Amino acid sequence: MALIDKIRSRKSCVGVIGLGYVGLPLAVEFAKAGFSTVAFDIDEKKVALIEGGESYIADTTSEEINKLTKAGLLRATTNFDALEEIDTVNICVPTPLRKTKDPDLSFIVSAVNEVAKRLHNEQLIILESTTYPGTVKEVVQPILETRGLKAGRDFYLAFSPERVDPGNKHWKTRNIPKVVGGINDESTQVAVALYEQIIDTVIPVSSTTVAEMVKLLENTFRAVNIGLANEFALMCKQLGVNVWEVIDAAKSKPFGYMPFYPGPGLGGHCIPVDPFYLSWKAKQSGFESRFIDLAGDVNSAMPRYVVERVAEALNSRSRAIKGSYVHLFGMAYKPNVSDIRESPSIDIAFLLRERGAIVSYSDSFVPHIHKGTLDLKDIPLEEVFSKGVDCAVITTDHKDIDYEDISKRVPVIVDTRNALKGIKGNHIFRL
């Protein structure tokens, strides 16, 4: 196939739509491999930063961006007319849930419409955005074929689930195995050829639907097992058992067990969202996904449980939540990143405020939170201690925090991450 030869000789022009945590690192990898790469986004600020040689994502350095833009290998634009010169297009746009917990494909549809207007023969289109099984065939393919070109004959169409883990220093775009499935064998072959230029291991599967299902299984597996760990934490609390000690002992078994940990709730774009895509699709075919729904119920209830633990902690000092100064350590959804998408810390802050608490936070990765009526700024630790905190809540266990010092300087602490492991005291309330 001519496009495969063009890809392997690095003569093809690569396009990436959506410059977030997935799209920007992907575009950078293509440019580093020598491809002329055009990055598309509707956000003018992101485009301006990239064009100016600056990165806004921790996993991609400004030095890399600057080097690639100056070499002419990477450019960013809001003008989708540039798609006319592109040979391969990777779509990496957000796929949120609506308030009704059903999929919001508006970003995918918008991006695919832009591609459809400029679609040409021998072009490869790959969707990477996480979605429900069947999206490529039921939504993407019909839009792309509206102008008469036929998928699998005139152009190639595939799905490859993104597997980015923001902040992970070891597993990055290049060394995370890439699953890819096309709508036919030719589409799969071309997509595999493209990814082989920048990814160490590429795993072809039989269809786009299988590839879509792979990502949902991966994240549903995590969501369900975290839900089990959270339920164990609730159970252990009732039984007077330290759940963290139980997990540490259980993970000594070298087979048949994989440790998952409880926490204040699920965060990030994938794990709190993806299982509901699968559950929604299952319901369309008359299948009730009971495990998924139950895990969702357990996980979504954790922020409220954390607030109840705060109430217990304050009651132990004859204080109520109302009027108390409660300080959260960490607003990001996971350690050592700035990502606040679906962060349970935000839910906890709202719930505490509803009950009359004076809420503040410290997080060097997140300088400012503005969401709805919540408008807070990161407070330096010394300022926190000088004000006199009534209760601290460890919601994200960033590595740059001295937790032992906190344990000595705060009257009561609710530790949702086992950050105070090994530190004893009746002022410490664990999850």
C-alpha positions as CSV (number, residue, x, y, z in Angstrom):
1,M,0.0,0.0,0.0
2,A,1.3,3.4,-1.0
3,L,0.5,5.1,2.3
4,I,2.5,2.5,4.3
5,D,5.5,3.1,2.1
6,K,5.0,6.9,2.6
7,I,4.8,6.4,6.4
8,R,7.9,4.1,6.6
9,S,9.9,6.6,4.6
10,R,8.8,9.4,7.0
11,K,7.4,11.3,4.0
12,S,3.8,11.4,5.3
13,C,2.4,14.4,7.0
14,V,0.8,13.6,10.4
15,G,-2.0,15.5,12.1
16,V,-3.2,15.3,15.7
17,I,-6.5,16.8,16.8
18,G,-6.8,17.7,20.5
19,L,-3.7,18.9,22.4
20,G,-4.3,17.7,25.9
21,Y,-2.5,15.0,28.0
22,V,-2.9,12.5,25.1
23,G,-2.6,14.5,21.9
24,L,0.4,16.8,22.7
25,P,2.8,14.0,23.8
26,L,1.6,12.0,20.7
27,A,2.3,14.9,18.4
28,V,5.7,15.4,20.0
29,E,6.6,11.7,19.4
30,F,5.7,11.9,15.7
31,A,7.7,15.1,15.3
32,K,10.7,13.6,17.1
33,A,10.5,10.6,14.7
34,G,11.0,13.0,11.8
35,F,7.4,13.4,10.6
36,S,6.1,16.8,9.6
37,T,3.4,17.1,12.3
38,V,0.5,19.5,12.5
39,A,-1.3,19.8,15.8
40,F,-4.9,21.0,15.8
41,D,-6.9,22.5,18.7
42,I,-9.8,25.0,19.1
43,D,-8.0,26.5,22.1
44,E,-6.1,29.5,20.8
45,K,-4.1,29.7,24.0
46,K,-2.7,26.2,23.7
47,V,-1.8,26.8,20.0
48,A,-0.1,30.0,20.9
49,L,2.0,28.3,23.6
50,I,3.1,25.5,21.3
51,E,3.9,27.9,18.5
52,G,6.0,29.9,21.0
53,G,7.9,26.8,22.1
54,E,6.2,26.3,25.4
55,S,4.6,23.3,27.0
56,Y,1.7,23.3,29.4
57,I,1.8,19.6,30.2
58,A,4.3,18.2,32.7
59,D,5.0,15.0,30.6
60,T,6.3,17.2,27.7
61,T,9.0,19.7,28.2
62,S,9.2,23.2,26.7
63,E,12.7,22.3,25.5
64,E,11.3,19.5,23.4
65,I,8.5,21.7,22.0
66,N,10.9,24.6,21.2
67,K,13.4,22.3,19.5
68,L,10.7,20.7,17.3
69,T,9.0,23.9,16.3
70,K,12.3,25.6,15.4
71,A,13.2,22.6,13.3
72,G,9.9,22.9,11.4
73,L,8.8,19.4,12.5
74,L,5.9,20.6,14.7
75,R,3.4,23.4,14.2
76,A,0.1,24.1,15.9
77,T,-3.0,25.7,14.4
78,T,-6.7,26.3,15.0
79,N,-7.3,26.3,11.2
80,F,-8.6,22.9,10.2
81,D,-8.1,23.6,6.5
82,A,-4.6,22.3,7.1
83,L,-6.1,18.8,7.2
84,E,-6.2,18.9,3.4
85,E,-2.4,18.3,3.4
86,I,-2.4,15.6,6.1
87,D,-2.0,11.9,5.4
88,T,-2.8,10.5,8.8
89,V,-5.1,12.0,11.5
90,N,-5.2,11.0,15.2
91,I,-8.3,12.3,17.0
92,C,-7.6,12.8,20.7
93,V,-10.4,15.0,22.0
94,P,-12.2,14.8,25.4
95,T,-15.2,12.4,25.9
96,P,-17.0,13.5,29.1
97,L,-20.2,12.2,30.6
98,R,-23.4,14.2,30.7
99,K,-25.0,14.8,34.0
100,T,-27.3,11.9,33.2
101,K,-24.2,9.6,33.1
102,D,-24.6,8.9,29.3
103,P,-21.8,9.6,26.8
104,D,-21.2,13.1,25.5
105,L,-19.7,12.6,22.0
106,S,-20.0,16.2,21.0
107,F,-16.2,16.7,20.8
108,I,-15.7,13.6,18.7
109,V,-18.5,14.6,16.4
110,S,-17.1,18.1,16.0
111,A,-13.6,16.8,15.2
112,V,-14.8,14.2,12.8
113,N,-17.0,16.7,11.0
114,E,-13.9,18.9,10.5
115,V,-12.0,15.9,9.0
116,A,-15.0,14.9,6.8
117,K,-15.0,18.2,5.1
118,R,-11.4,17.7,4.0
119,L,-11.2,14.0,3.7
120,H,-9.3,12.6,0.7
121,N,-8.2,9.3,-0.8
122,E,-5.4,7.3,0.9
123,Q,-5.9,9.1,4.2
124,L,-5.7,7.3,7.6
125,I,-8.1,8.4,10.4
126,I,-7.6,7.0,13.9
127,L,-9.8,7.8,16.9
128,E,-8.0,7.6,20.2
129,S,-10.6,9.2,22.5
130,T,-12.1,6.8,24.9
131,T,-15.7,5.9,24.1
132,Y,-18.2,3.1,24.1
133,P,-17.8,0.0,21.8
134,G,-19.3,0.6,18.4
135,T,-18.6,4.4,18.2
136,V,-16.3,4.1,15.2
137,K,-18.7,2.1,13.1
138,E,-21.9,3.7,14.4
139,V,-20.9,7.4,14.6
140,V,-17.5,8.1,13.1
141,Q,-17.7,6.1,9.9
142,P,-21.1,7.4,8.7
143,I,-19.9,11.0,9.1
144,L,-16.7,10.4,7.2
145,E,-18.6,8.7,4.4
146,T,-21.1,11.5,3.8
147,R,-19.1,12.9,0.9
148,G,-19.0,9.6,-1.0
149,L,-15.6,8.2,0.0
150,K,-15.8,4.6,1.4
151,A,-14.0,3.6,4.6
152,G,-11.7,0.6,4.0
153,R,-11.7,1.3,0.2
154,D,-10.9,5.0,-0.3
155,F,-9.5,5.8,3.1
156,Y,-8.5,3.9,6.2
157,L,-10.2,4.0,9.6
158,A,-9.1,2.6,12.9
159,F,-9.4,2.9,16.7
160,S,-6.5,2.9,19.2
161,P,-7.2,3.5,22.9
162,E,-5.1,6.0,24.6
163,R,-3.3,4.7,27.6
164,V,-1.5,7.7,29.0
165,D,-0.7,7.8,32.7
166,P,0.0,11.5,33.6
167,G,3.0,12.0,35.8
168,N,4.3,8.4,35.3
169,K,8.1,8.7,34.9
170,H,8.6,5.2,33.5
171,W,5.6,4.5,31.3
172,K,5.3,7.1,28.6
173,T,3.8,7.3,25.0
174,R,6.7,5.4,23.4
175,N,7.0,2.4,25.7
176,I,3.3,1.8,26.6
177,P,2.1,-1.0,24.2
178,K,-0.4,0.3,21.7
179,V,-3.6,-1.6,20.8
180,V,-5.0,-0.9,17.4
181,G,-8.0,-2.2,15.4
182,G,-9.2,-1.1,12.0
183,I,-12.6,-1.5,10.3
184,N,-10.8,-3.9,7.9
185,D,-7.4,-5.6,7.6
186,E,-6.0,-2.9,5.3
187,S,-7.0,-0.2,7.8
188,T,-5.3,-2.2,10.7
189,Q,-2.2,-2.7,8.6
190,V,-1.8,1.0,7.9
191,A,-2.5,2.1,11.5
192,V,0.0,-0.5,12.8
193,A,2.6,0.8,10.3
194,L,2.1,4.4,11.6
195,Y,2.4,3.5,15.3
196,E,5.4,1.3,14.7
197,Q,7.3,4.4,13.8
198,I,7.0,5.8,17.3
199,I,5.8,3.0,19.7
200,D,8.0,0.1,20.9
201,T,5.2,-2.5,20.9
202,V,2.0,-2.4,18.7
203,I,-0.7,-5.0,19.2
204,P,-3.2,-5.4,16.4
205,V,-6.7,-6.7,17.2
206,S,-9.5,-7.9,14.9
207,S,-11.8,-4.8,14.8
208,T,-12.4,-1.3,16.0
209,T,-15.0,-2.6,18.5
210,V,-12.5,-4.9,20.1
211,A,-10.0,-2.1,20.5
212,E,-12.7,0.1,22.0
213,M,-13.6,-2.6,24.4
214,V,-10.0,-3.1,25.5
215,K,-9.8,0.4,27.1
216,L,-13.1,0.0,28.8
217,L,-12.1,-3.3,30.3
218,E,-8.8,-1.9,31.6
219,N,-10.4,1.0,33.4
220,T,-13.5,-0.9,34.5
221,F,-11.1,-3.5,36.1
222,R,-9.5,-0.7,38.1
223,A,-12.8,1.0,39.0
224,V,-14.4,-2.2,40.2
225,N,-11.3,-3.3,42.2
226,I,-10.9,0.2,43.8
227,G,-14.6,0.0,44.7
228,L,-13.9,-3.4,46.4
229,A,-11.0,-1.8,48.3
230,N,-13.2,1.1,49.3
231,E,-15.9,-1.2,50.6
232,F,-13.3,-3.2,52.5
233,A,-12.2,0.1,54.1
234,L,-15.7,0.8,55.2
235,M,-16.1,-2.7,56.5
236,C,-12.8,-2.6,58.3
237,K,-13.8,0.6,60.0
238,Q,-16.9,-1.1,61.4
239,L,-14.8,-4.1,62.6
240,G,-12.0,-2.0,64.1
241,V,-9.4,-3.3,61.7
242,N,-6.7,-1.2,59.9
243,V,-7.5,-1.8,56.2
244,W,-4.0,-0.6,55.1
245,E,-2.4,-3.3,57.3
246,V,-4.7,-5.9,55.8
247,I,-3.7,-4.9,52.2
248,D,0.0,-4.8,53.0
249,A,-0.2,-8.3,54.4
250,A,-2.4,-9.6,51.5
251,K,0.0,-8.4,48.9
252,S,2.7,-10.6,50.2
253,K,1.0,-13.4,48.4
254,P,3.0,-13.9,45.1
255,F,0.1,-15.2,43.0
256,G,-3.7,-14.8,42.7
257,Y,-3.8,-11.3,44.3
258,M,-3.1,-7.8,43.1
259,P,-3.2,-4.9,45.6
260,F,-5.7,-2.1,45.1
261,Y,-6.1,0.7,47.6
262,P,-9.0,2.7,49.0
263,G,-9.1,6.5,48.8
264,P,-11.3,9.5,49.0
265,G,-13.0,8.8,45.6
266,L,-12.0,8.3,42.0
267,G,-10.4,11.1,39.9
268,G,-9.0,11.7,36.5
269,H,-10.7,11.6,33.2
270,C,-10.7,7.8,32.6
271,I,-11.5,5.7,35.6
272,P,-14.5,7.6,37.0
273,V,-15.9,8.0,33.5
274,D,-15.1,5.0,31.3
275,P,-17.1,2.3,33.2
276,F,-20.2,4.4,32.7
277,Y,-19.6,4.4,28.9
278,L,-19.6,0.6,29.0
279,S,-22.6,0.4,31.4
280,W,-24.6,2.8,29.1
281,K,-23.8,0.7,26.0
282,A,-24.7,-2.5,27.8
283,K,-28.1,-1.1,28.8
284,Q,-28.7,-0.3,25.1
285,S,-28.5,-4.0,24.3
286,G,-30.6,-5.0,27.4
287,F,-27.7,-6.1,29.6
288,E,-27.5,-4.9,33.2
289,S,-23.9,-4.4,34.3
290,R,-24.4,-4.9,38.0
291,F,-20.7,-5.0,39.1
292,I,-19.9,-1.7,37.3
293,D,-22.9,0.1,38.7
294,L,-22.3,-1.1,42.2
295,A,-18.6,-0.1,42.1
296,G,-19.7,3.3,40.8
297,D,-22.1,3.7,43.7
298,V,-19.4,2.8,46.3
299,N,-16.7,5.0,44.8
300,S,-18.9,8.0,44.3
301,A,-20.0,7.8,48.0
302,M,-16.4,8.1,49.3
303,P,-16.1,11.9,49.4
304,R,-19.2,12.0,51.7
305,Y,-17.7,9.3,53.9
306,V,-14.4,11.3,54.2
307,V,-16.5,14.3,55.4
308,E,-18.1,12.0,58.0
309,R,-14.6,11.1,59.2
310,V,-13.8,14.8,59.4
311,A,-16.9,15.2,61.6
312,E,-15.7,12.3,63.9
313,A,-12.2,13.8,64.1
314,L,-13.5,17.2,65.1
315,N,-16.0,15.7,67.5
316,S,-13.1,14.0,69.3
317,R,-11.9,17.6,70.1
318,S,-15.4,18.8,71.0
319,R,-15.8,20.7,67.8
320,A,-18.4,20.7,65.0
321,I,-17.6,21.0,61.3
322,K,-19.5,24.3,61.2
323,G,-17.1,27.1,61.9
324,S,-14.0,24.8,61.9
325,Y,-11.0,25.5,59.8
326,V,-10.4,22.4,57.7
327,H,-7.4,22.3,55.4
328,L,-7.0,19.9,52.6
329,F,-3.5,18.7,51.5
330,G,-3.8,18.0,47.8
331,M,-6.3,19.0,45.2
332,A,-5.0,17.0,42.2
333,Y,-6.7,13.7,41.6
334,K,-3.4,11.7,42.0
335,P,0.1,12.3,43.4
336,N,2.6,14.6,41.8
337,V,0.5,15.9,38.9
338,S,-1.5,19.1,38.3
339,D,-4.6,17.3,36.9
340,I,-7.8,18.1,38.8
341,R,-10.3,16.4,36.5
342,E,-13.0,14.6,38.5
343,S,-10.8,15.1,41.6
344,P,-12.6,13.9,44.8
345,S,-10.8,16.6,46.7
346,I,-13.0,19.2,45.0
347,D,-16.1,17.2,46.0
348,I,-14.9,17.1,49.6
349,A,-14.2,20.8,49.6
350,F,-17.8,21.5,48.4
351,L,-19.3,19.1,51.0
352,L,-17.3,20.6,53.8
353,R,-18.4,24.1,52.8
354,E,-22.0,22.9,52.7
355,R,-21.7,21.9,56.3
356,G,-20.2,25.3,57.3
357,A,-16.5,24.6,57.4
358,I,-13.9,27.2,56.5
359,V,-12.0,25.4,53.7
360,S,-8.5,25.9,52.4
361,Y,-5.9,23.8,50.7
362,S,-2.2,23.4,49.9
363,D,-1.0,21.9,46.6
364,S,2.1,23.1,44.9
365,F,1.0,21.4,41.7
366,V,-2.4,23.3,41.7
367,P,-1.9,27.0,42.4
368,H,-5.6,27.9,42.0
369,I,-9.0,26.2,42.0
370,H,-12.0,27.9,40.4
371,K,-14.9,25.7,39.9
372,G,-18.5,26.9,40.4
373,T,-18.6,28.7,43.7
374,L,-15.3,27.3,44.8
375,D,-12.5,29.8,44.3
376,L,-9.4,29.0,46.4
377,K,-5.6,29.4,46.1
378,D,-2.8,27.2,47.3
379,I,-1.6,28.3,50.8
380,P,2.0,27.8,51.8
381,L,2.4,25.4,54.8
382,E,3.8,27.9,57.2
383,E,0.9,30.2,56.6
384,V,-1.5,27.3,57.2
385,F,0.1,26.4,60.6
386,S,0.3,30.0,61.7
387,K,-3.5,30.4,61.2
388,G,-4.2,27.4,63.4
389,V,-5.9,24.5,61.6
390,D,-8.7,22.6,63.4
391,C,-8.4,19.6,61.1
392,A,-6.2,18.6,58.2
393,V,-7.3,16.1,55.5
394,I,-4.7,14.4,53.4
395,T,-6.5,14.0,50.1
396,T,-3.6,13.6,47.7
397,D,-0.2,12.2,48.9
398,H,2.2,14.4,47.0
399,K,5.9,13.6,47.6
400,D,6.9,17.2,48.4
401,I,5.0,17.3,51.7
402,D,6.5,16.4,55.0
403,Y,3.7,14.4,56.5
404,E,5.5,13.6,59.8
405,D,5.8,17.4,60.4
406,I,2.1,17.8,59.7
407,S,1.3,15.1,62.2
408,K,3.1,17.1,64.9
409,R,1.5,20.4,64.1
410,V,-2.2,19.8,63.5
411,P,-4.7,18.8,66.3
412,V,-6.5,16.1,64.2
413,I,-5.8,14.6,60.8
414,V,-7.9,12.5,58.5
415,D,-5.6,10.5,56.3
416,T,-7.3,9.1,53.2
417,R,-4.1,7.9,51.5
418,N,-2.1,6.2,54.2
419,A,0.5,8.9,54.0
420,L,1.0,8.7,57.7
421,K,1.9,5.0,57.6
422,G,3.9,4.1,60.7
423,I,3.0,7.3,62.5
424,K,0.9,6.7,65.6
425,G,-1.4,8.9,67.6
426,N,-5.0,9.1,68.7
427,H,-5.3,12.4,66.7
428,I,-4.9,10.5,63.4
429,F,-8.1,9.2,61.8
430,R,-7.4,6.8,58.9
431,L,-9.8,6.0,56.1
